[in-house]
Amino acid sequence: MKLTSCPCYEKQDLLTVLMISTAIISKLNHSKNLNTDILVKICNALQCNVADIMDIALTPISQNKE
């Protein structure tokens, strides 16, 4: 997930503004999954939509081998 839609916020600023943990910042830095509540908090702070701050990496669906 890239937080590039608003240059006024650095990831560390989110710690203070949103009162989120360093574990969440670590997840952001390593493109790990986040809880939707956290995404909503980030979007509210940046005044944007989820699609503005993240990309969805599509993975192929495994075929059933029956």
C-alpha positions in Angstrom: 0.0 0.0 0.0 1.4 3.4 -0.9 0.4 6.6 0.8 1.2 8.9 -1.9 -2.1 10.7 -2.5 -1.3 13.4 0.1 2.3 14.6 0.4 1.4 16.4 3.7 1.4 13.1 5.6 4.3 10.9 6.2 3.7 7.4 7.6 5.1 8.4 10.9 2.7 11.4 11.1 -0.1 8.8 11.0 1.1 7.5 14.4 0.3 10.8 16.0 -2.7 11.9 13.9 -4.6 8.6 14.0 -3.1 7.1 17.1 -2.1 3.9 15.4 0.6 1.5 16.5 4.1 1.1 15.0 2.9 -2.4 14.0 0.5 -0.8 11.6 3.2 1.4 10.2 5.3 -1.8 9.8 2.5 -3.4 7.9 2.3 -0.4 5.6 6.0 -0.5 5.0 5.9 -4.2 4.1 2.7 -4.1 2.0 0.9 -6.4 4.5 -2.8 -6.8 4.9 -4.6 -4.1 7.1 -7.9 -4.2 8.9 -10.6 -2.2 7.1 -11.0 0.0 10.3 -7.4 1.2 9.8 -8.0 1.9 6.1 -11.1 4.0 7.0 -9.1 6.0 9.6 -6.3 6.7 7.0 -8.9 7.7 4.4 -10.6 10.0 6.8 -7.4 11.7 7.7 -6.4 12.1 4.0 -10.0 12.9 3.0 -9.9 10.3 0.2 -11.3 6.9 -0.8 -9.7 3.5 -0.3 -9.0 3.3 -4.0 -6.9 6.5 -3.7 -4.4 5.0 -1.3 -4.1 1.3 -2.3 -3.7 -1.1 -5.1 -5.1 -4.6 -5.2 -2.7 -7.2 -6.4 -4.7 -9.9 -8.1 -3.7 -13.5 -7.5 -4.7 -16.4 -9.7 -7.5 -18.6 -8.4 -6.4 -22.2 -8.0 -8.4 -24.6 -10.2 -10.2 -27.4 -8.5 -8.7 -30.7 -9.5 -11.4 -33.2 -8.9 
